[in-house]
Amino acid sequence: MPDRVPATDLPPGAVRPAGPWAVVNTGDRLSAVSRRCRHQLADLAEGSVDADGCLVCPWHQARYDTSTGEMVTGPRGFLGWHGPTPGYTTLVRWFGQVARLRVRRAVRRGDDVVVEG
Protein backbone atom coordinates (compact mmCIF):
# COMPACT_ATOMS: atom_id res chain seq x y z
CA MET A 1 0.00 0.00 0.00
CA PRO A 2 1.46 3.40 -0.96
CA ASP A 3 2.17 6.13 1.60
CA ARG A 4 -0.81 8.43 1.85
CA VAL A 5 -2.48 11.15 3.89
CA PRO A 6 -6.18 12.11 3.88
CA ALA A 7 -6.64 15.11 1.58
CA THR A 8 -8.78 16.83 4.22
CA ASP A 9 -5.71 16.80 6.52
CA LEU A 10 -3.59 18.61 3.91
CA PRO A 11 -5.05 22.07 3.21
CA PRO A 12 -2.90 24.70 1.43
CA GLY A 13 0.13 25.54 3.55
CA ALA A 14 0.10 22.24 5.44
CA VAL A 15 2.76 19.57 5.94
CA ARG A 16 1.85 16.04 7.09
CA PRO A 17 3.70 12.75 7.60
CA ALA A 18 3.13 9.79 5.27
CA GLY A 19 5.52 6.96 6.10
CA PRO A 20 9.08 8.18 5.41
CA TRP A 21 7.76 11.28 3.60
CA ALA A 22 6.78 14.81 4.54
CA VAL A 23 3.85 15.60 2.23
CA VAL A 24 3.56 19.31 1.42
CA ASN A 25 0.73 21.37 -0.02
CA THR A 26 2.18 24.73 -1.07
CA GLY A 27 -1.20 25.89 -2.33
CA ASP A 28 0.06 25.63 -5.92
CA ARG A 29 1.15 22.00 -5.87
CA LEU A 30 1.55 18.84 -3.85
CA SER A 31 4.94 17.23 -3.24
CA ALA A 32 6.70 14.83 -0.92
CA VAL A 33 10.24 14.93 0.44
CA SER A 34 12.21 12.74 2.81
CA ARG A 35 11.42 13.61 6.41
CA ARG A 36 14.84 14.25 7.96
CA CYS A 37 16.42 17.69 7.85
CA ARG A 38 20.01 17.65 6.58
CA HIS A 39 21.05 19.83 9.51
CA GLN A 40 20.24 17.95 12.74
CA LEU A 41 17.69 15.41 11.48
CA ALA A 42 14.55 17.19 12.67
CA ASP A 43 11.29 15.71 11.40
CA LEU A 44 10.32 17.91 8.45
CA ALA A 45 6.75 16.59 8.64
CA GLU A 46 6.47 18.89 11.69
CA GLY A 47 7.66 21.85 9.61
CA SER A 48 5.72 24.59 7.88
CA VAL A 49 5.36 26.18 4.44
CA ASP A 50 6.54 29.78 4.07
CA ALA A 51 5.24 32.51 1.75
CA ASP A 52 7.69 31.39 -0.97
CA GLY A 53 6.38 27.80 -0.91
CA CYS A 54 9.50 26.44 0.81
CA LEU A 55 9.35 23.75 3.49
CA VAL A 56 10.75 25.22 6.73
CA CYS A 57 12.45 22.98 9.31
CA PRO A 58 10.74 23.19 12.72
CA TRP A 59 14.01 23.32 14.69
CA HIS A 60 16.32 25.90 13.11
CA GLN A 61 14.33 27.18 10.10
CA ALA A 62 16.44 25.74 7.27
CA ARG A 63 14.34 26.17 4.10
CA TYR A 64 13.95 23.56 1.34
CA ASP A 65 12.72 23.73 -2.24
CA THR A 66 10.23 20.85 -2.36
CA SER A 67 10.56 20.42 -6.12
CA THR A 68 14.33 19.75 -5.96
CA GLY A 69 14.98 18.85 -2.31
CA GLU A 70 17.72 21.49 -2.17
CA MET A 71 18.32 23.50 1.00
CA VAL A 72 17.87 27.10 -0.17
CA THR A 73 18.55 28.77 3.18
CA GLY A 74 20.71 27.27 5.90
CA PRO A 75 19.76 26.83 9.54
CA ARG A 76 19.47 29.67 12.02
CA GLY A 77 21.10 28.03 14.99
CA PHE A 78 22.69 24.88 16.34
CA LEU A 79 21.45 22.45 19.01
CA GLY A 80 19.52 24.65 21.49
CA TRP A 81 20.94 27.95 20.16
CA HIS A 82 18.69 30.01 17.89
CA GLY A 83 20.58 32.83 16.27
CA PRO A 84 23.30 33.69 13.77
CA THR A 85 25.97 31.10 12.95
CA PRO A 86 27.40 32.45 9.65
CA GLY A 87 30.28 30.02 8.93
CA TYR A 88 28.43 26.99 10.25
CA THR A 89 25.26 27.91 8.36
CA THR A 90 27.23 28.24 5.11
CA LEU A 91 28.77 24.79 5.62
CA VAL A 92 25.39 23.18 6.38
CA ARG A 93 23.77 24.92 3.41
CA TRP A 94 26.50 23.59 1.09
CA PHE A 95 25.91 20.08 2.46
CA GLY A 96 22.14 20.54 1.97
CA GLN A 97 22.71 21.44 -1.68
CA VAL A 98 24.89 18.39 -2.27
CA ALA A 99 22.90 15.92 -0.14
CA ARG A 100 19.42 16.99 -1.17
CA LEU A 101 16.24 15.61 0.27
CA ARG A 102 14.71 12.77 -1.73
CA VAL A 103 11.73 14.04 -3.71
CA ARG A 104 8.62 12.16 -4.81
CA ARG A 105 5.49 13.16 -6.62
CA ALA A 106 2.34 13.46 -4.51
CA VAL A 107 -1.06 13.27 -6.21
CA ARG A 108 -4.65 13.38 -5.09
CA ARG A 109 -6.47 10.08 -5.54
CA GLY A 110 -10.03 10.13 -4.31
CA ASP A 111 -10.03 11.15 -0.66
CA ASP A 112 -6.26 10.78 -0.23
CA VAL A 113 -3.00 12.37 -1.28
CA VAL A 114 -0.69 9.52 -2.34
CA VAL A 115 3.11 9.55 -2.60
CA GLU A 116 4.15 7.95 -5.88
CA GLY A 117 7.37 6.14 -6.64
C-alpha positions as CSV (number, residue, x, y, z in Angstrom):
1,M,0.0,0.0,0.0
2,P,1.5,3.4,-1.0
3,D,2.2,6.1,1.6
4,R,-0.8,8.4,1.8
5,V,-2.5,11.2,3.9
6,P,-6.2,12.1,3.9
7,A,-6.6,15.1,1.6
8,T,-8.8,16.8,4.2
9,D,-5.7,16.8,6.5
10,L,-3.6,18.6,3.9
11,P,-5.0,22.1,3.2
12,P,-2.9,24.7,1.4
13,G,0.1,25.5,3.5
14,A,0.1,22.2,5.4
15,V,2.8,19.6,5.9
16,R,1.8,16.0,7.1
17,P,3.7,12.7,7.6
18,A,3.1,9.8,5.3
19,G,5.5,7.0,6.1
20,P,9.1,8.2,5.4
21,W,7.8,11.3,3.6
22,A,6.8,14.8,4.5
23,V,3.9,15.6,2.2
24,V,3.6,19.3,1.4
25,N,0.7,21.4,0.0
26,T,2.2,24.7,-1.1
27,G,-1.2,25.9,-2.3
28,D,0.1,25.6,-5.9
29,R,1.2,22.0,-5.9
30,L,1.6,18.8,-3.9
31,S,4.9,17.2,-3.2
32,A,6.7,14.8,-0.9
33,V,10.2,14.9,0.4
34,S,12.2,12.7,2.8
35,R,11.4,13.6,6.4
36,R,14.8,14.3,8.0
37,C,16.4,17.7,7.8
38,R,20.0,17.7,6.6
39,H,21.1,19.8,9.5
40,Q,20.2,17.9,12.7
41,L,17.7,15.4,11.5
42,A,14.6,17.2,12.7
43,D,11.3,15.7,11.4
44,L,10.3,17.9,8.5
45,A,6.7,16.6,8.6
46,E,6.5,18.9,11.7
47,G,7.7,21.8,9.6
48,S,5.7,24.6,7.9
49,V,5.4,26.2,4.4
50,D,6.5,29.8,4.1
51,A,5.2,32.5,1.7
52,D,7.7,31.4,-1.0
53,G,6.4,27.8,-0.9
54,C,9.5,26.4,0.8
55,L,9.4,23.8,3.5
56,V,10.7,25.2,6.7
57,C,12.4,23.0,9.3
58,P,10.7,23.2,12.7
59,W,14.0,23.3,14.7
60,H,16.3,25.9,13.1
61,Q,14.3,27.2,10.1
62,A,16.4,25.7,7.3
63,R,14.3,26.2,4.1
64,Y,13.9,23.6,1.3
65,D,12.7,23.7,-2.2
66,T,10.2,20.8,-2.4
67,S,10.6,20.4,-6.1
68,T,14.3,19.8,-6.0
69,G,15.0,18.8,-2.3
70,E,17.7,21.5,-2.2
71,M,18.3,23.5,1.0
72,V,17.9,27.1,-0.2
73,T,18.6,28.8,3.2
74,G,20.7,27.3,5.9
75,P,19.8,26.8,9.5
76,R,19.5,29.7,12.0
77,G,21.1,28.0,15.0
78,F,22.7,24.9,16.3
79,L,21.5,22.4,19.0
80,G,19.5,24.7,21.5
81,W,20.9,27.9,20.2
82,H,18.7,30.0,17.9
83,G,20.6,32.8,16.3
84,P,23.3,33.7,13.8
85,T,26.0,31.1,13.0
86,P,27.4,32.4,9.6
87,G,30.3,30.0,8.9
88,Y,28.4,27.0,10.2
89,T,25.3,27.9,8.4
90,T,27.2,28.2,5.1
91,L,28.8,24.8,5.6
92,V,25.4,23.2,6.4
93,R,23.8,24.9,3.4
94,W,26.5,23.6,1.1
95,F,25.9,20.1,2.5
96,G,22.1,20.5,2.0
97,Q,22.7,21.4,-1.7
98,V,24.9,18.4,-2.3
99,A,22.9,15.9,-0.1
100,R,19.4,17.0,-1.2
101,L,16.2,15.6,0.3
102,R,14.7,12.8,-1.7
103,V,11.7,14.0,-3.7
104,R,8.6,12.2,-4.8
105,R,5.5,13.2,-6.6
106,A,2.3,13.5,-4.5
107,V,-1.1,13.3,-6.2
108,R,-4.6,13.4,-5.1
109,R,-6.5,10.1,-5.5
110,G,-10.0,10.1,-4.3
111,D,-10.0,11.2,-0.7
112,D,-6.3,10.8,-0.2
113,V,-3.0,12.4,-1.3
114,V,-0.7,9.5,-2.3
115,V,3.1,9.5,-2.6
116,E,4.2,7.9,-5.9
117,G,7.4,6.1,-6.6
